[in-house]
Amino acid sequence: MTEQNLAHFDADDFLLNFWQKSPLLIRQAIPDFVCPLSPDELAGLACEDYSESRLVLEKYGAKPWELRHGPFTDEHFAALPDTHWTLLVQDVDKYDADVNALLDYFRFLPSWLLDDIMVSYAVTEGSVGPHTDQYDVFLLQASGQRRWQVDRSTDYDRTSLHDTDLNILQQFSPTDEWTLEPGDILYLPPGTPHHGMAVGECMTFSVGLRAPEATQLIDELLQDGMDIEPTFFREVKTNATHCHGEISIDSRDSIYRMLKQHLTQLMQASDEWLGKYLTRPKPGLEPVQSGDPIDIAGLRSRYRAGDRLHIALGTRIAWAKADDGNYRLFADGNRFNFAAPQLDQVRLLGMAKEFTQPQLDQWIDSDRFASILIALINQGSIQFESP
């Protein structure tokens, strides 16, 4: 097992030798790390209607590995046992700016590939059981200690426990074991069996990456291309049917050719569908406009008043060059067209979290780019901040 420090992290070496291949332990990836979130703050977030939270009780629940869904109350937490439970809250990076800032450590990956930061708080021996994930994950130890066991073999038993809502492996034979301290990071490729157990109270930040499933992408593509001309199967016969119930090879191949042709038409007619899908926020996490819609005059007025602009927490921004040679900007599931002269501005828009005065000077003076800013402000992807 190779150990690296994120301060001297070789991203090219990581992507070549470890990415989706092998676990990597990075000791003191963030030296002197101080957890930006307290257990009480996490519990408070788990009590909110808008957050997605879960409690896992390995013991002392209604049954082994009991799973409870939030929102929770103070009374729920007060009734919990002293050991063997874990609280998990998804998308904490969408609610807390300090947690969101941790994503900056992972800028060697495309922003649209980063899904969320899930935060888990566990008491002594708290765990969610040995399991696998179908996505890459970076496990940052935020406070306390957690002991991780990993099975790096490829022929493990995939059978899950019965009578539980969790996908816990029935058999787990670890090949490696480490105890992580605050600031340590453990990277796990998709499909790696792993098991984490709290050594006393601890918090772990799981930086999860997106792994779109093929049928989901196809469904999105079909939905996006509903307005193209429909294609119907037409059987072309050159001889009489000899067997009334047969699906002939010719008929089968004709149907497959029709499907391939239709998918090709969908791809050509919807070259922006992937960008919209990859930047689309999760349900309940859509951007919220703060105030009345503005126009170019309102934008310049607020700018002259000294208001700053920053990317809203949770906003997903990406850009791509289209087949027609033009460019597309995608933000929170919406598409905007821009030309090559605005490419440097769009690149900055996709990388920065807030913008300097010289940058805004240039953007405000460009009517074409200012119109994109206005649209992003009005949909809540970019927000004003008063001085």
Secondary structure, 3 states (H helix, E strand, C coil): CCECCHHHCCHHHHHHHCCCCCCEEECCCCCCCCCCCCHHHHHHHHCCCCCCEEEEECCCCCCCCEEEECCCCHHHHHCCCCCCEEEEECCHHHCCHHHHHHHHHHCCCCHHHEEEEEEEEECCCCCCCCECCCCCEEEEEEEEEEEEEECCCCCCCCCECCCCCCCCECCCCCCEEEEECCCCEEEECCCCCEEEEEEEEEEEEEEEECCCCHHHHHHHHHHHCCCCCCCCCCCCCCCCCCCCCCCCHHHHHHHHHHHHHHHHHHHHHCCCHHHHHHHCCCCCCCCCCCCCCCCHHHHHHHHHCCCEEEECCCCCEEEEECCCCCEEEEECCEEEEECHHHHHHHHHHHHCCECCHHHHHHHHHCHHHHHHHHHHHHCCCEEEECC
